Amino acid sequence: MAEKWTCPLTGCNPTAAPMTVLFLCGDVMTGRGIDQILARPADPTLHEPYVKDARGYVELAERKHGPLARPVEDAYIWGFAPEVFERVKPAARIINLETAVTTADTFWPDKGIHYRMSPENLGCITAAEVHCCTLANNHVLDWGYLGLEETLHSLHRAGLKTAGAGRNEPEATAPAVLATGAGRRGLLFSFAAPDCGVPPTWAASGGRPGVAFLPDFSDAAVAAVAAVARRIAAARAERDDLVIVSIHWGDNWGYDISAEHRALAHRLIDEAGADLVHGHSSHHVKGIEVYSERLILYGCGDLITDYEGIGGRESFRGDLGLMYFPELDPVEGRLKSLRMQPTQMRQLRLCRPCDEDVAWMEATLNREGRRFGARVRLQQDGMLHLQSKV
């Protein structure tokens, strides 16, 4: 039997009460090379300094792990993930979709990378039965306001909910309302920060499309948290709901977690009433904290990308990712347990990593979680379980 986790702060056991189980992950980048292996790709033309054709990223991946039989089925990129979903049965599946879904050619000037996937390939998202895409990130406006408009239209037409981007500020800052089981709703708010490369000009305003934007983490953060708290309170006015705050923040590389990020996460829990802080942007996993009985994921790493054949930064193991399955108290929102499924991108799909790579992930999470008193352990189900305070 797999060892059951007991919350170090509450003493709760996952078998003691019904649970609200979520699926969370870091960046899902289905544009560029991923889009090109699917049945109906967008124009492969790129405006990058070095790679001018998106099919070049497919060729890089094939050089590393062998040829692909193209086109692939929509579910191909998820690999073994559906087996995990079937076993865990999360009530809500949430991804950070880091690409525009558009055929627009209005690429954002003075930006080195532009991610785009064809709206006709959205089956690669719906194949995983994703419920919601967070969009407050540094690529959703890569193809301008026309591209954002088509992205929103395409996702909503496919039955996907969105948070973090919209046709104006009220729409961008509104939560996605999700069914999370046990008769409760989940309110998912999504924000982007300037330190992950989101230009301030991308901030949605009263009459301008864009993303829900946090201006900075200094004194202005006080006002920003107060504004988030007001939005949460207004959305919660009639019901006692679970609240998830998803933030795209920080650099692509490096394990450091700034005092500003940590302070903001704590304030979102203490002052705004967040039950879970879902952080992403880093291309590799970062430390985990349980604060005031709430889960903080500072950096979920990449899940699906076309980076497979790109050299450099190998020590961070950006090819390895995690599928996060937090279990929350359905009444109070407290963390009851956290299971994480290790993954690896190989041949542009999610694969099971070898034992050595799983051990590397376990050691890395323990090293980075030590500062927060968080420890994980590999269990017989093949997942990493958050065990206890160190």
C-alpha positions in Angstrom: 0.0 0.0 0.0 1.2 3.5 -0.8 1.9 5.5 2.3 -0.8 8.1 3.1 0.3 11.6 3.8 -0.8 13.4 7.0 -0.9 17.2 6.9 1.9 18.4 9.2 -0.1 21.4 10.2 -3.7 20.0 10.6 -3.2 16.3 11.2 -5.8 15.6 8.4 -5.7 12.3 6.6 -6.9 12.1 3.0 -9.2 9.2 3.9 -11.0 11.2 6.7 -13.3 13.2 4.5 -14.3 13.8 0.8 -11.6 15.6 -1.1 -11.4 18.2 -3.8 -8.7 17.1 -6.2 -7.2 19.5 -8.7 -4.8 19.1 -11.6 -2.3 21.9 -12.0 0.8 22.3 -14.1 3.2 24.8 -15.4 3.5 26.0 -19.0 1.8 24.1 -21.8 3.2 25.5 -25.1 1.3 23.9 -27.9 2.5 26.4 -30.5 5.4 26.4 -32.9 6.9 22.9 -33.2 4.0 21.2 -31.4 1.5 22.8 -33.7 3.4 21.7 -36.7 3.2 17.9 -35.9 -0.6 18.1 -35.6 -3.0 17.7 -38.5 -3.9 21.3 -39.3 -0.9 23.6 -38.4 -0.7 27.3 -38.7 1.7 29.1 -41.1 5.2 28.0 -39.8 6.8 31.4 -40.5 8.6 32.7 -37.5 10.1 36.1 -36.7 12.9 34.9 -34.4 16.5 35.9 -34.7 17.7 32.4 -35.6 14.8 30.0 -36.4 12.6 31.2 -39.2 10.4 28.2 -39.7 8.5 26.4 -36.8 9.2 23.0 -38.4 12.9 23.6 -37.4 11.9 22.8 -33.8 10.5 19.5 -34.9 13.7 18.7 -36.7 15.7 19.5 -33.6 13.6 17.1 -31.5 13.9 14.4 -34.1 17.7 14.7 -34.1 17.7 14.1 -30.4 15.2 11.2 -30.1 14.4 9.9 -33.5 11.9 10.6 -36.3 8.2 11.3 -35.8 5.4 9.9 -38.0 3.5 13.1 -38.8 0.8 14.2 -38.5 0.0 12.9 -35.0 -3.4 12.4 -33.3 -4.6 15.2 -31.1 -4.0 13.2 -27.9 -0.5 12.3 -28.9 1.3 15.1 -27.0 -0.2 13.9 -23.7 1.4 10.5 -23.8 0.7 8.6 -20.7 -1.1 11.5 -18.9 -4.6 10.2 -19.6 -3.8 7.1 -17.6 -2.8 9.3 -14.7 -6.0 11.4 -15.0 -8.1 8.2 -15.0 -6.4 7.0 -11.8 -6.5 10.3 -9.9 -9.8 11.7 -11.3 -9.2 15.4 -10.6 -12.4 17.5 -10.5 -10.8 20.4 -12.4 -7.9 20.4 -14.8 -6.0 23.7 -15.1 -3.1 24.5 -17.4 -1.2 27.7 -18.1 -1.6 27.9 -21.9 1.5 29.8 -23.1 0.6 30.4 -26.7 -1.7 32.4 -28.9 -4.4 30.3 -30.7 -4.7 32.2 -33.9 -4.0 32.5 -37.6 -3.3 36.2 -37.3 0.0 37.5 -38.8 0.0 40.6 -36.6 3.1 39.6 -34.6 4.1 41.9 -31.7 7.1 44.0 -32.8 10.4 44.1 -30.9 9.7 40.7 -29.3 12.1 37.9 -30.1 9.7 34.9 -29.7 6.2 34.5 -31.0 4.2 31.4 -30.1 1.2 30.5 -32.2 -1.0 27.4 -32.8 -3.8 26.9 -35.2 -7.3 27.1 -33.8 -8.0 24.0 -35.8 -5.6 22.1 -33.6 -7.3 22.8 -30.3 -8.2 19.2 -30.1 -4.8 18.7 -28.6 -6.1 20.6 -25.5 -9.6 19.2 -25.3 -8.2 15.7 -25.8 -6.9 15.9 -22.2 -10.3 17.2 -21.0 -8.8 20.4 -19.7 -11.3 22.7 -18.0 -9.5 26.0 -17.9 -6.5 27.8 -19.4 -4.8 30.6 -17.5 -3.7 33.2 -20.0 -2.0 35.9 -18.0 1.5 35.2 -19.4 4.2 36.6 -21.7 3.1 34.9 -24.9 -0.7 35.3 -25.1 -0.3 38.6 -27.0 2.5 37.5 -29.2 0.3 38.0 -32.3 -1.2 41.3 -31.1 -4.7 42.2 -30.2 -6.2 40.4 -33.2 -4.4 37.3 -32.1 -5.7 37.7 -28.5 -9.3 38.2 -29.8 -9.1 35.0 -31.8 -7.5 33.1 -28.9 -10.3 33.9 -26.6 -13.0 33.2 -29.2 -11.4 29.9 -30.2 -10.9 28.7 -26.6 -14.5 29.6 -25.6 -15.9 28.0 -28.7 -14.1 24.8 -27.8 -15.8 24.8 -24.4 -12.6 25.9 -22.5 -12.8 28.4 -19.7 -10.2 31.1 -19.4 -8.8 33.5 -16.8 -6.2 36.3 -16.9 -6.8 37.8 -20.3 -9.8 39.6 -21.9 -11.2 42.3 -24.1 -11.0 44.8 -21.2 -9.8 44.9 -17.6 -13.0 43.6 -16.0 -13.0 40.6 -18.3 -9.3 40.0 -17.8 -9.4 40.1 -14.0 -12.6 38.1 -13.6 -12.3 34.6 -12.3 -13.0 31.4 -14.2 -15.7 29.6 -12.3 -15.0 25.9 -12.1 -16.8 22.9 -10.6 -14.5 21.4 -8.0 -16.7 18.6 -6.5 -18.2 18.3 -3.0 -20.8 20.9 -4.1 -18.3 23.7 -4.2 -17.1 26.1 -6.9 -13.5 27.0 -7.6 -12.7 30.6 -8.4 -9.6 30.8 -10.5 -7.9 34.2 -10.8 -4.9 34.6 -13.2 -2.3 37.4 -13.1 1.0 38.3 -14.8 4.0 40.1 -13.3 6.5 42.3 -15.1 9.5 40.2 -14.0 8.5 37.4 -16.3 8.8 39.5 -19.4 5.2 40.8 -19.7 5.3 44.4 -21.1 3.3 46.9 -19.1 1.6 47.8 -22.4 -0.1 44.4 -22.3 -2.1 45.3 -19.2 -5.8 45.3 -19.9 -7.6 48.6 -19.3 -11.2 49.8 -19.4 -11.2 49.9 -23.2 -8.1 47.9 -24.2 -7.7 44.2 -24.4 -4.8 42.6 -22.5 -3.9 40.6 -19.4 -4.6 41.0 -15.7 -1.4 42.7 -14.7 0.3 43.1 -11.3 2.4 46.2 -11.6 5.3 45.2 -9.3 6.2 43.8 -5.9 7.2 46.9 -4.0 4.8 49.4 -2.4 2.4 49.1 -5.2 1.9 45.5 -4.3 -0.1 46.6 -1.3 -2.6 48.2 -3.6 -2.5 45.2 -5.9 -3.2 42.7 -3.2 -6.0 44.9 -1.9 -7.5 45.0 -5.4 -7.3 41.2 -5.7 -8.9 40.9 -2.2 -11.8 43.0 -3.4 -12.3 40.9 -6.5 -12.2 37.7 -4.5 -14.6 39.1 -1.9 -17.0 40.2 -4.6 -16.9 36.8 -6.4 -17.4 35.0 -3.1 -20.2 37.2 -2.0 -22.9 34.6 -2.3 -21.0 31.3 -1.7 -18.1 30.0 0.2 -15.8 29.0 -2.7 -12.3 27.7 -3.1 -10.0 30.4 -4.5 -6.9 29.7 -6.7 -4.6 32.5 -7.6 -2.4 31.7 -10.6 0.6 33.9 -11.2 3.1 34.0 -14.1 6.2 35.5 -12.5 10.0 35.4 -12.3 12.9 34.4 -14.5 13.0 31.3 -16.7 16.0 29.8 -15.0 17.2 29.7 -11.4 16.0 28.2 -8.2 16.0 31.4 -6.1 12.6 32.5 -4.8 12.7 36.2 -4.1 11.5 37.7 -0.8 9.0 39.7 -2.8 7.5 36.7 -4.4 7.2 34.9 -1.0 5.7 38.0 0.6 3.2 38.4 -2.1 2.1 34.7 -1.9 1.7 35.0 1.9 -0.3 38.2 1.6 -2.6 36.7 -1.0 -3.4 34.0 1.5 -3.5 36.2 4.6 -5.2 39.2 3.2 -6.9 38.2 0.0 -8.2 34.8 1.1 -6.5 32.6 -1.5 -6.6 28.9 -0.8 -3.8 28.0 -3.2 -1.1 30.0 -5.0 -0.2 28.5 -8.4 3.1 30.0 -9.7 4.7 29.4 -13.1 7.1 30.8 -15.7 10.3 29.0 -14.7 11.3 26.3 -17.2 12.0 23.9 -14.4 10.3 23.0 -11.1 11.0 25.1 -8.0 10.4 24.8 -4.3 7.1 24.1 -2.6 5.8 25.7 0.6 2.8 25.0 2.9 1.9 28.2 4.5 -1.0 28.7 6.9 -2.2 25.3 5.8 -2.3 26.5 2.1 -0.2 25.3 -0.8 2.2 27.6 -2.6 3.8 26.3 -5.8 6.5 28.9 -6.6 7.4 27.4 -10.0 5.7 24.5 -11.7 8.2 24.2 -14.6 7.2 23.4 -18.1 4.9 20.5 -18.9 4.5 20.4 -22.8 7.0 22.4 -25.0 8.9 22.0 -28.2 12.3 22.7 -26.5 13.4 19.1 -26.7 16.3 19.6 -29.1 17.5 23.0 -27.8 20.9 22.9 -26.1 22.0 24.8 -23.0 20.9 24.9 -19.3 20.9 21.1 -19.2 21.7 21.1 -15.5 18.2 22.4 -14.7 16.6 19.4 -16.5 13.9 21.5 -18.2 12.8 18.3 -20.0 11.5 16.9 -16.7 8.1 18.2 -15.4 5.4 17.5 -12.9 1.7 17.0 -12.9 0.5 18.4 -9.6 -2.5 16.9 -7.9 -3.3 18.8 -4.7 -6.2 17.5 -2.5 -8.0 20.3 -0.6 -10.4 20.2 2.3 -13.7 20.8 0.5 -15.0 23.0 3.3 -12.1 25.1 4.5 -9.7 24.9 1.5 -6.8 23.6 3.6 -4.2 21.4 1.9 -4.9 17.7 2.7 -2.3 16.1 0.5 -0.1 16.7 -2.6 0.9 14.1 -5.2 3.1 14.8 -8.2 3.6 12.7 -11.3 7.0 13.1 -12.9 7.1 13.5 -16.7 9.6 13.9 -19.4 9.2 15.4 -22.9 10.5 13.0 -25.5 9.5 13.0 -29.2 7.3 16.0 -28.4 5.0 14.0 -26.0 4.8 13.3 -22.3 6.7 10.1 -21.3 7.5 8.4 -18.0 11.0 9.3 -16.9 13.5 6.6 -15.9 14.1 5.8 -12.3 17.3 7.9 -12.3 15.5 11.0 -13.5 12.7 10.5 -10.9 15.3 10.3 -8.2 16.9 13.5 -9.5 13.5 15.2 -9.3 12.9 13.9 -5.8 16.3 15.2 -4.6 15.9 18.6 -6.3 12.5 19.1 -4.7 13.8 18.2 -1.3 16.8 20.4 -1.7 14.7 23.4 -2.8 11.9 22.7 -0.3 14.2 22.5 2.7 14.1 26.2 3.2 10.3 25.9 3.6 10.4 22.7 5.6 8.9 20.7 2.8 9.9 17.1 2.0 8.7 14.7 -0.7 9.1 11.0 -1.1 8.6 8.6 -4.0 5.7 6.1 -3.3 4.7 2.8 -4.8 2.2 4.5 -7.1 5.1 6.1 -8.9 4.3 9.6 -7.7 6.1 12.0 -5.4 4.1 12.7 -2.2 4.5 15.7 0.0 5.3 13.9 3.3 5.8 16.3 6.2 7.5 19.2 7.6 11.3 18.5 7.9 
